[in-house]
């Protein structure tokens, strides 16, 4: 059969919608935790730094479990992993109001909820879909799935803030726990299929290479480490903001509703950013997309620091930053797929997300320390700007062929 007679690959929309909806739930629950910091502090007397440390552990746990769950999903399918994740996420959220100590928060928010959200996150969902899509479809698919997570942040943030305002933070936790269980039926469309991607559309396959061999190859690749470095700095940005943006807004004397709207705007604009990043990844080198997004963050933070602390400033800042927020995921996952193929994408991208969440640990924890010891977040903003420039520079030497060359090789 010649290439002209091979039909174009079919986009599995049911698969993508199920993955995007799952990420909408897990990320919606996870990315609104910053709204709970002040209410938990006021109700229990636990210090901001201690709460931040619990959330920092959660950032690390969320990343640490992903290569593990990704490896299980790569070998045995993603359905069981996703169901387990939904149960752990719901259990952690439901237990949080009953374990109101620093150690209790470390267990519920730092371990249970983070592990549950990690089992239903990017590496598992993108890995589950990539093996059933043609190479030219994967960048768009990653952007589409990622947009689901951002939509969850947009939907959940105002709802969570409303429940906190009218019924208290414990009721908001219970509400999120119930919502988390909705991810269970969504796991069924993502169960492993026996229908392979057509041979003409197969990825850069590397024979019958084992997972251990593939990890060893990846760890010897400088481009893979450059991706890790850039994604580490991204984790610092995301965790610092999702944890401490409500605190920054409170320091400016503004209402908690400004925090909820700002977090929702980040999610809304990241829907657009994720779709744009996924589409651009089919037409231009993804390392250039990443470098541009990271560099733009340094500019946006500098402009924010020069602007007056008004609600409009926070809304504009949230919208601008939201466009790149987690829009880094599609090109990063796409680059991992380009470099090593889709067979073990869940594991390899999971390791990259671990680097992201090691950065997330420091972003969440150091933000709390800065507030308690210095009284504000000024130095954290300067660190964020410097790291954004480091991330932009780190992506430039990554080896990557042009999309046309990759398509021609396939």
Buried (B, 14 or more C-beta within 10 A) or exposed (E): EEEEEEEEBEBBEEBBBBBBBBBBBBBBBBBBBBBBBBBBBEBBEBEBBBBBBBBBBBBBBBBBBBBBBBBBBBEEBBBBBBBBBBBBBBBBBBBBBEBBEBEBBBBBBBBBBBBBBBBBBBBBBBBBBBBBBBBBBBBBBBBBBBBBBBBBBBBBBBBBBBBBBEEBBBEBBBBBBEBBBBBBEBBEBBEEEEEEBBEBBBBBEEEEBEBEEBBEBBEEBEBBBBBBBBBBBBBBBBBBBBBBBBBBBBBBEBEBBBBBBBBBBBBBBBBBBBBBBBBBBBEEBBBBBBBEBBBBBBEBBBEBEEEEBEBEBBBBBBBBBBBBBBBBBBBBBBBBBBBBBBBBBBBBBBBBBBBBBBBBBBBBBBBBBBBEEEEEBEEBBEBBBEBBBBBBBBBEEBEBEEBEEBEEEE
